[in-house]
């Protein structure tokens, strides 16, 4: 016997729905009684993007068995659902927040490292390796790929939606409330190693003539030995950091 349930996706979740479910009302047809997680993901929304599910006004978890005639409301993180008590499905974020980024997010990895966040990024890492590393190290997996986030093994994950790196950073800071964890200049933007102050005399032989003449304060990556100083780009970076504060 075929059953049906009505679904409403709130916030920006409707942007993730596959084409056939972008009409209103959203009616999902099913047999037997599947757990509500499977229909939600079948309609295009990964479990990592869901924080609250209401079944007929009652807050339920992913294991809730769908019933004929159900009214299901699905909410993303950081939205308010009209029910009491609320069961939040998104697991607590590991602190301090650390990240693992897929191959398409190299620019975002550099920006997050500039803010002091520990970011694993490698452009030759496949999906399975990335998921395993995120699980083993308690990292939040950042990806542009919906398919990765639908895998059951993913616990902490986030779909990066914007193409613009500034918007990507803004969205992550808001979703995970990271403003208090920003530590600029702490990490190497290239290799993720920690940077340390280094006397100018120790690195003098590595400096170009103009750098040697105009700059006196340097940091060096403890991992890859890359040097950092307040060059011509420093003003732009400081203006960007000021906007984030």
N, C-alpha and C positions, 0 to 999 in steps of 0.2 A: 504494500500500500504506500502511495506517495504522500508525503507530508510537505508542509511549507512553513517558513518563518520569515518575518520581516526584519531586515537589518537597517540600522542607521549608523553611519560612520561620521564621527564628529571631528572638529578641528580641521587639520589638513589631511586626514586619512583618506578622504574620498579621492584625492589626487593619485593614490596608489592603486585604486581599483582597476581590474581588467575591464576592457571595453563593455562587455555584456552586462556588467553590474553598475554602470555609470548612469543608469536611468532610475527615476524615482516613481513609485516606491521600489526599494530593492527587495526582491523576493527570492529566497533561496529554497530550492526544492530538494528533498532528500528522502531516503528510505532508512528504516531502522532509526537509531538515535545516536548520531555521531557526537563526539566531544566538540564543543563550540570552537575550539582552536582550529580544527581542520577546515571548517567552512570559511572562517576568517582568512586563513592563508590561501585557500583555494580562490577566494575572491580578489587576492592580490596583496593583502596586508600582512607583512611578517610579524611574528609574535613579539619581536623586539620593539616594535613601534606601538604596542598596545599596553596601556597601564590599567584601565578599568573596563570591565564588561558588566552591563546591566541586563539581566534577563527578567523581563516584565517588571522593571523597576527595582529589582533586587541585585545587589553586587555579588557576582559569582566568579569562579576561577576558570581556567582553561579546560578543566575536566568536566564542566557542566554538560549534561547530555541534552541535546537539542530536542525540543518537543514540538509537536504540531501546533501551529498558531502562536508560537513565541514571538515576542517583540524584543529584539536584541539591539542594544546600543553599545557602541564601541568607541572608547576615548583614548587619545594618545597621552603620553606623559605631559605633566604640567598643565592639565586642563581640569576644570571642576565638573564633577558628575553629580547630578541631583539625587543622591541616595545616601542613607545612613543605616548602618555603618558602611564605609567604603573599604573594599578589599583591593589594595594596590598590587598589581601583578608584576610590575617592573621591579627586579631585585635591587636592593640597596647598591649604590655605586661604590666600588672599592676606593678607599682613600689612603694615600693620595691617588688621584686619578691618573692612570697610565693608559697608553693607547697602542693598538696595532692597526696599521693602515694598509689598505690594498694597493695594488700597483698603480692605480689611477690617481692616487692622492699624494704625490710627491711634494707638490707646492704646499699643501695643507700640513704635511709632516714638518716641513721647514718652518712654517709659521708657528706651529705649536711648540716646537723646540725653542724658537726665539722667545716664547713666553715662559720657558722653563719646564715644559711638560715632557716626560719620558715617553718617547715615541719609537716604536719598532717600525721601520719601513725598509723594504728591500724590493727592488723592481723585478726580481726573478722568483718571488715567493708565490707558490700556487695556493689555491683556496684551502685545501686540506691542511697544509703546513701552517697557514695563517690562523685558522680556527684552533688547531692544536696548541700553537704558541699562546694565543690569547687565553685559552682555558688554563694552561699550565702556569702562566704568569699573572693571571687575574687582570688581564688588560681588556679595555673596551675596544671592540672591533669596529672600526670605521670603514665603510664601504659605499660604493655607488651601485653595487650589485644586489638587487633584491633577492636573487637566488641564494646567495651566501647566507643571508639573514633568515631564510626559511629553514635552514638546516637545524635539526633538533639540538645539536651539540652547542649551538651558540647561546650563551647565557647573557653576556653584556654586549650589546650590539647597537649600532646606530646607522641609519641610512643617511648619507650625506647627499642632500638634494640639489643644492645650488651648484652652478658651474663656477661661480666667482669665489675666490679664496677668502676675501674679506667677509662675505656673507656666510661662508662655511664656518669660519671662526666664531662669528657672532652667534650662530645657531648652537654651536657646541657649548660655548660659555653659558648661554641661557639654559639649555636643557640640563646640564650637569652642575649648574651653579658654581662655576669654577673661578669666579673673579678673585676670591681670596687666596687661590692657589697659584696665581700668576707670579713668576719669579724671573723677570727679564734677564737675558744675558747669562743665564746659568748653564746652558747647554750649547754644544756645538750644533749648528743647524745642519751640518753635513752628515756627521756620524752619530750624533746623539750623546757623545761623551760629555763629561762635566768639564767646564772651563775653570781655569785658575789664574790669578794675577801673575804676571811674570815681569821681572825687571827689564827695562829697555836695553840695558847693557848686554843681557843674555841673548837677545835676539837681534841685536844691531846689524849683524852680518847678513840677516835675511831681509832687511828692509830696503825698499826703493829709496832713492835720494830724497824725494819730496815727503815721503812718509817719515823718514828719519828726521827731517827738518821740522815738520809741523806737529807731530804727535808724540806724546810721552807716556801714555797709559796703554798697556797692552794686556790681553788675556790669551792664554794658550790652552788648547784642548788637550786633556790628559790622555786621550786615546789616539787621536790621529795627528797631533802636533800642529794643527792649523792655528794661525794667529788671528786675533780679532783686535780692532781698535776703532775709535770713533771717527770713521771716515766721512766722506761727503754724503753718504746715505743716512748718517746718524740722525739728522734732523727730521727726515721723513719718517723714520722708524719711531722716533720719540713722539711725533704728532699722532701716529697711529696708536701707540700705546696709551697716549693721553685720552684718546677717544674711547678706549676700552675701559678705562677706570670708572 
